[in-house]
Amino acid sequence: MNEILDKMNRYSKVICADGFEMSVQANEAAYCTPRMNNADRYKEVEVGFPNDIEPMLLEYVENEGKPTNTVYPYVPVQVVTNVIARHGGMVEGNVPPGVIPLRASAR
């Protein structure tokens, strides 16, 4: 099991300008397309454990009763990019290839 974890890319938590946070993962153990490590580009990724309810993600929620304590499998990368934009861009974290890493603009 440790060998698998060592091969996987794990992306640091996305923190947006307005304080919204979520995990965005893509690797052979995540709910993503393609389901492999180090793909050149992913079409769908796994979102997990947002710190607030995000309406754009709800159709993908695995556990409807606990939307901030669950994963969101196979979320299209464009939806994730739109969520990041809605929350003012990223101030911390990174995302798998295919998700546009929109950075918050300095003011």
PyMOL commands that set and color helices and strands:
alter all, ss='L'
color gray80, all
select helices_A, chain A and resi 2-7+55-60+77-86
alter helices_A, ss='H'
color red, helices_A
select strands_A, chain A and resi 14-16+21-25+44-48+71-76+90-92
alter strands_A, ss='S'
color yellow, strands_A
deselect
rebuild
show_as cartoon
